[in-house]
Amino acid sequence: MMKEHHSSSYLLLSALLFFFFVTWSSSGSLLSIWLHQEVGLQPGDTGIIFSVLSVSALFAQICYGFIQDKLGLRKHLLWYITVLLILSGPAYLLFGYLLKINILIGSLFGGLYIGLTFNGGIGVLESYTERVARQTHFEFGKARMWGSLGWAVATFFAGLLFNINPQLNFAVASCSGLVFFFLLVRLSVPGDTQALSTEGEKSNIKLEDALRLLTLPRFWALVFFVVGTCIYSVYDQQFPVYFSSQFPTLQEGNAMYGYLNSFQVFLEAAGMFCAPWLVNRIGAKNGLIFAGMIMALRMVSSGLVEGPLLISITKLLHGVELPVLLVSIFKYNSANFDKRLSSTLYLVGFACTSSVIATVLSPLAGYSYEKYGFAESYLFMGALVFCTTFISIFLLRASKPASEPLLTQSSAV
């Protein structure tokens, strides 16, 4: 029976991740290009939109994490996200319409929708998958690999469809959301009818349990590491605009970025397959440090090199860093914190912290792009990531030996 649940859960969760990322990529992979070329926004205005997006994602992640830990393996929160995915096409059309009427109103609507649906929703799906993976004994990274493939497949066509009509991408997004719905109907895992913990016991998570994390020095050490590494999301926000400007025409740049992003995510998918092996060998802490250093190298290199070929090579390093980072963060949390709070730890300690930093840095990055240029801004971002990663070598905890009991919230820090 366990093997049967393992097989069906792995396949369906892999498919759900695939189509979640198809929806996200179809509607959002060329978001900054769409805002710049179709809506006519400047980098500073786009930075404001991404800042609002990050604020909404921040609140969503705080609430989503605690709610999902209370729900255990029940799918209530996933059903809510499914509705938002299906509505993605009409939501983006309304987003563009509102921006042309009033930038502030449009920014609020678009930022709220995207933050609640994608930037907040992916954390729910990833943490749910990781929870099921621990119960039915498959590697999270091998399921998450299919999410990367979904993004790659959608991005491969996104640039081409954008040049024909950007609204075609929004139609693909809603259709993919419908497929997500039918897959979720079929998903059934042991314990999804009651709020069970990963260990199969009745979940009794309380708000005080989540708040107790704030008293643990090791939690704040993790947050400090994330503060640096989450700068990659700010780096990625307007990178398509920078990349497309390297070509003779915007249309050629749009198409080439679609190909580049697609190839990068195929590499990312391969990395997701290999990352569990690497992280199991070197340990979760070393995996986090490794990912942080690769991230710093990517950003600094983007500021030093010139021309589309070399810029493309630096962008492809993302396919190495992200798989190791995601697999390491889940394994680090599992080794050092209460497993019942896996969703809260991931969505608050990682995703929520990323949103806070993106909220602060997105408008500053937009201003920096306009005043100093993309290359100089990337050098500064890379330096910040390197500094926080280096300091984290001394702050993060090494993995505990297998013979020692897992830490709980009542354990000594």
N, C-alpha and C positions, 0 to 999 in steps of 0.2 A: 504493500500500500504506500509506504514512504517513497519507494522508487517511482510509483505512478504519480504521486503528488509532486515529486521533484521534477519529473518530465513535463507534466502539464503546466505547473506553475512557472517553470523556467521559460517554456515556449511562449505562453501567453504574456508574461511580464516583458519578455524580450520584444514581442510584437507591440505591446502597449508603448514601450519606450521608443520603438521605431516610429510609430505614427504620431506620437507626441512631438518628436523632433521634426517630422515631416511638416506638421502643422506650424510649428515654431519657425522653422527655416523658411518655409514658403511665404510666411507673412512678415518675418522679421529680419532675415539675413541681409537684406538690402535696405533696411529701414533708414539708415542715415543717407544712402543714395536717394531713396524715394523722397525723403524730407528735403534734400538739397535740390534735386533736379525737377521733381514734379510739383512739390509744394512751394519751393522757392525760399527755404529758410537758410539763414547763415549759420556757421558753426556755433556762434554764441547762443542763438535761439535753440539749436538742436541740443546743446549742452543743458539748457534749462529743462527741456523735455525729458532727457535722460535722468536729470536730477529728480524730477517729479516721479518718474518711473521707479527710481531707487527708493524713494520715500514710501510709496505704496507697497513695493515689494518688502520693505523693512517691516511694516506693520503686518502684512500678510504672513511673513515667515515666522514672526513671533507667535501669532495666533495659530497658524497651521501646525507648527511643531508640537505645541502643547495639546491641541485637539487630536492630532493623529496618535500621539502617545496614549491619550485617554481611550481612543477608539481601538488601539491595538491593531488587529488585522481586518477590522471592518472597513468597508469601502465608501462610507458616506461622503467623505471629503473628496474622494476621487470622482464620485458622481457629479458633485458641484463643479469641479474643474472640467469635466467632460462637457457640460452645458456651455461653459465659456469657450472651450475649443471649437465647438460647432458654430458658435456665433462669431468666430474670429473674422471671417470675410466681411460681413456687414459692419462689424465694429471698426475695422480699419478704414472702410469707406466713410463712415461717419467721422472718424478721427481726422481724415484729410479735409472733409467738408468744414468741420469746426475750426481747424487751423486757418483756413482761408477767411473765415469770418472774424475770429479773434484768437490770437496766439495763446493767450492765457487760458481761455476756456478749452481750446483744443488740447493744450499741453496737459491740463488737469485730467481730461477724459482719457486721452491716449495713455498717459503715464499710469493712471489707475488701472485701466483695463490690462495693459501689458504686464504691469507689475503683479497684479492679482492672478493673472492667467498663467503666464510663462515663467517669469523670474521667481515667483512664489510657488507656482504649481509644480515646477520640475523638482524642487526639493521634496515635496510630498511624495511624488512618484518614485524618486530615487531612494528615499529613506524607507518607503513601504517595500520596495524591491529588496533592499538590503536586509530588512527585517525578515521577509519571507525566505531569503537566501540562507540566513543563519538557521532558520527552523527546518528547512527542507534540504539543506546541505548542498548548495551550489554556490559558485563564486559570483559575487555581485558584479565584478568587472566583466565577466563573460556575458552577462545579461545587458549591462550598460553599453557594451560594445555595439549592440543593435541600435541604440539611440544615436550613436555617432554615425552609423551607416544611414539611418533615416535622414539625418541632417545633410550628409554628403549627397545622397540621391536627390533630395529636394533642391539643394543649392546648385547642383550641376545644371538643372533646368531653370533655376530662378532668374539668372542673368538673361537667358534667351527669352523667356516669357516676359520679363520686364521690358525688353526692347520692343516687343510686340505690343503689349498692353499690361501695365503693372497690375490691373485688376484681375488678370488671369491667375496671378500668384495667390490672391486673396480667395479666389474660388477654389483653388487646390487646397488651401488651408482648411476651409470649412468641410470639404469632402473628406479630407483626412480625419477631421474631428468626428465625423460620422462613423468611420471605420473604427476609431478608438472606442466609440460607444458600444459597437457590437462585440468587440473583443472583451471589454470590461464586463459585459453581460455574461460571458462564458467563464470568466475567471472565478475560481472557487478554491480557496486554500484552507487548510485546517485551522479552525479558530476564527474564521471571518464572520461568524454569526454572533460572536460575543467578544467583549473587550479582553482579549488574552494578551499576556506578555509574551516575549519571544521564547521564554522558557516553558510556556504552556500554562502558566498560572494566571489566575484572575488578576487583571491589572488594577492596582489601587493607587495610581499616580495622582498626586494632589498638587495644587499650585505651589505649596510650600516646598515640595520636592524639587520642582523646577527652579524656584527662587534660591534654593540652597546652593545651586551651582555657582551663584554669584559670590559665594563666600570661599570658593576653592581657588587657591593660587594657581593650580595647574590648569583651571579653566581660563583664567586670564592670560596665562602663558600661551595657550592655544589661540586666544583672541588676538594677542599681539602678533603672532605669526600670520594670522589671516589678514590683519590690517595691511601688511605689506603685500602679500601675494594676491589679494583681491584687486589690486591696482590693474591686473590684467584685463578686468572687465571694462575699466575706463579706457585703457589702451585700445581695446577692440571696438569700442563704440563708433568712432569716426574713422577707423582705419580704411574702410572701403572708399571713403572720399579721397584720402591721401593716395591710395593705390590707383584708383581710376584716373587720377590726375597725371599719372606717369605715361599715359598713352595719348596718341594724336587726337583721338575723339573720345567723348564720354561713352558712346555706345560700345566702342571696342573695350574700353576700360571696364564697363559693367559686365560684359560677357567674360572677360579674362578673370575678373574677380570671382565670378561664379565658378569658373573652372578651378581657380586656385583654392578657394574655400572648400570646394568639393574634394579635391585631392588631399588637402590638409586633414579633413575629417575622416577620409578613408585611412590615412595614417593613424589618426586618433583611434579609430576602431581597432586597427591592428594592435595599437598600444594597449587598449583596454583588455585585449585577449592575453597579452603578455605581462601586463602590470601586476596581477596577483602573484605570479611566479617571482618577479623581481622584488616586490615588497615583502613577500614571505621570506626571501633570502636576506635582505638587508635590514629589515625591521621598519615599522611604521614611522618612527621618528626620522630615520635616515632617508626614507622615501619622501617625507615632507621637505626636508632640507634639499635633497636632490632636485625636486620639482621647483622649489623656490629659486635655486641658482640657475637652472635652465631658463626660467621665466625672466630673471634679471638679464641674462645673456641675450635673450631674444629682443628685449626692449632696447638695450644699449646698442645692439647691432643694427636695429631698425633706424636709429638716429645717426649711425656712422656710414652706412652703405648708401649707394645711389643706384638708380635704375631699377626697372621692374623685376629683372631676374634676381638680383641680390636681395631686394626687398622681399620677394617671394620666398626665397630660401629662409630668411629670418622668420617669416610668418609660419613656415612649416614646423618650426620647433615647438609650436603649440601642440602638435600631434604627439610630442614626447612628454611634455610637462603635465598636461591635463589628466591623462589616464593615471599616472603615478600619483598625482595630487589627490584625485577622487578616491582611489583605492586606499591610499595611505590614511586619509582623514577618517574614513569609516573604521579601519582597523585600529587606528590610534584611539578613537573614541571608545571602541569596544573594549580595548585593553585597559583604559584608564578611568572609565566612568561607568555608571549604572546603565546596563543595557536597556532597561525599561524606558530610559530617556533618550533613546537613539535618535528619534525624530527631532526632539527639542534641541539636542546637542548639534545636530547637523544644520537645522534650519536657523537656530539662533547663533551658535558658536561659529558657524561657517557662512551660511547664506545671508543671515541677517547682518553680520558684521560687514560682509561685502557690500550690502546695500547702504549701510551707514557711510562707508568710505566713498562709495560711488556718488551718494547724495552730495557730499562735500566737494569731491574732486571733479565731478562732471562739468559744472559751470566754470570751474577754474581751468579745466583742460580746454574747454571751448574758447575761453579768453586767451589762453596761452597759444593755442593753434593760430588764432588770428594775429596775435602780437609778435610771437617769436617763430612761428612755423611748426610743422609737425616734427621734424627731425630733432630740434632742440628740446621740444616737450618730451619726446620719447627718451632722450638721454637722462633727463631729470627723473622720469618715472622709473627707469631701470636702476638708477642709483638708490632710490628709495627702497625698491624691492630687495636689492642686494644688502643694504644695511639692516633691514628688519630680519631677513633670513639669517644673516651672520649672527646677530644677537640671539636669535631663536635657537641656535646650536647649544647655547648655555641654559636656555629656559625650558625647552621641551623635555619631557621625560622619555627615557629609553624604555623599550618594551620590557615588561616584567617577565621573568622566567615562567614557563608553563606550570611549574609546580606551585607557584604562588596563587592565592585566590584572587579573583577579579575584584577590583575596587568597587565599592558602592558609595553612596553619598554619605553614609555614616562613618566611612573609613577615615583614617587620619590622612591629612593632606601631605 
